[in-house]
Amino acid sequence: MSSKIKIEQYYDWWFDNALEFLGHLLEEVDIDVEWNRGIAFDSLEEDQIAQLVDNIEKLIKFKLTYLKIKKDGTQEKANRAYLPTMHKGKYVNFLGKETKTKQDICDYLFSQEEKTGTKICDICSDNYSDDYDISQVSQTIYPMSIGSLKSQCGIRKMEPEYHSCSKCAFLGSIEWLDDNPFTCDNDNLTNYILFPKVDDIKELHKLKDMIRESLKQGRNSNIMELFTGKKGGVYERHAKDEYSLLLSLFEQMRIFEYSDNWACLKIKGTGATYQTKYSYLEEIKIPNIQSLEKIFNVLQKPYSNLIEKSFTKSLNSDAIDNNLSRENKYLMSKGIVMNDFKTFSKAFQIRQNCILAGIQKEMLYPLINQWRCKDGAV
Amino acid sequence: MVQFEQDEMEIMRKSGQVVGKIANNYISDLYQLDRIRSAEELIKQLKNISLRAISMGKKSDDSIYTEPLANLMDLVNRYKSNFDEIKDIVIVYSTFYLGAIRYSK
């Protein structure tokens, strides 16, 4: 009986999520996956590899593009902005390979064949040979990696380029197709993607399977509400920052007990070319998940019914200030998630002669009482 | 983070209502309240707002009830080291009431 293929856990937010996603993709093609400090599965048959690659290619079309409706009403497929998955209009690394090459790479990765080579992977330290030309580490493989422009990589004599084995390149590339909550704020050209940080991959898989069930795929977010406008058009209403996104996610799914630790990847883009400018990572460690859960028990939908409905108006001209509205929503969401009343109250400060409005008494009173009162009584 | 009693929360809410009402005419009072850096400054500003409330009551038919502000000063004395938290809660309520006065139809 042949032994199983085992891929060890990386204990890294990006690659652990990618490994979980691979396990999910394998389960989709009816392969039994064992979840224990990594994933283990039997080697794949040819038809299973073909099916896996087919699924990945479908996901590339589905996840990295969206249906754009032009002003004249016509529709066209557009690429999701600012992601580092493309260069000069073409997908890079594993994502950009031909179907046959993709199948060859999967065939090589998911076979019992001994992986040998003279080079050492900078990510997992395994030996490898670069047979498929996917070894150069770019932001496609690991979004926190440095760019390939030597002049922009700090000390010029340092080695600015990293190289990885086919396994790491494959995992890093397919993670862009994963079902992680994301939102894109077009006004400040930033994509926010949330990754649950759970050490036990079995638990991570359980949590992400729950998230997968309730995600929708929209242009700017996959956690959103659809509403019909005055003229009959259907519009998306979605969060514009990472804390609001997290609150929206909790509104849709009460998953408090699963993870209080999240990684938020922010990808800043450029307006003209929709290319990635830079990306950075922020950890969101919820300090008091019980308090947050109690707030949700009292208010049910603190984001949709309180924060989302707020706006900031000028005291002089009554005009709505969109920048301050967005900033205040961010402050309120951050305050609630991080159990920081000081941050929450900053949204209520009168700044630039503008005042927060649109807050409902029926939502604000219970919130403050639950948050700041001993009994939490309303 | 201090957890307050129900009646203390009520004092802060009612004080916010008074401050919001005054800020509708004298917005600088709310700005000043936001800028305070000590419990003493907070009490001093609350006294100023109380005086303003009395003078506003005299000018118009609509009198402003200042008892919540007196109770709030007691509360600040009780929680001197946490005056900042009281200020934050009062600011939230004040701005909310000001917004309600300005934009409710």
Interface residues (C-beta under 8 A of the other chain):
Chain A: K313 L315 N339 F341 K342 F344 S345 F348 Q349 I350 I355 L356 A357 G358 I359 K361 L364 Y365 I368 N369 R372 C373 K374 D375 A377
Chain B: M1 V2 Q3 F4 E5 Q6 M9 R13 I27 L30 Y31 D34 D84 E85 D88 I89 I91 V92 Y93 S94 T95 F96 L98 G99 A100 R102 Y103
